[in-house]
Amino acid sequence: EECPANVNAPKYIRQITEGNQKAGYSTVIEQAPLPAILGRVCFAPCQEGCRQEKNENPIQIRLLKRFTADSCGRLKRDVTRAKPTGKKIAVVGGGPSGVACAFYLGMMGHDITVFDKNDRCGGAMLWGIPKYRLPKTIMEEEIIARFEEAGVTFEKDKEIKNLKPLLKEYDAIYISIG
């Protein structure tokens, strides 16, 4: 209950215990699309809420999230998107919020394009988290996997200074510029 993203930790811990790491990975993605990243950088408030904390031995929930991702071998899953809705949505900014928005809306069947002024997504994760804590190759692999699953198009090196042209082409715009 302490997870800010409402990830069902008991469910994915149970799936791991049963030897089904891929199911555990997918369970995390239901609420938080980047388990390999979270398993390395989340501040793990769930561990303070763990009943085992009373015995001063909380379950290492964050590390279990990392374990599910690292056990998968490849981070792209075999999933099916919803039928196309015909709606086009622009996401301005490819940081964690923009990636999450693009993934979930893409899975709902919307046509999503992410615009970022940089040549890759990640936002503050690119420069704000040291690579020993979050290897950039893992971050990029997981973001690409979510985009491929959801059919998201990424437009790199595109700084959006005026929303009016996007409003003519897209049904909605999500702004996630940090």
MODA-V352090 format. One record per helix or strand. SS is the DSSP state (A for helix, B for strand). FROM is the first residue (numbers start at 1). TO is the last residue. If there is no record, write none. Layout:
ss;from;to
SS;FROM;TO
SS;FROM;TO
This chain:
ss;from;to
A;9;17
A;21;29
A;35;41
A;45;49
A;51;55
A;61;71
B;88;92
A;96;107
B;111;115
A;124;128
A;136;150
B;153;155
A;164;169
B;172;175
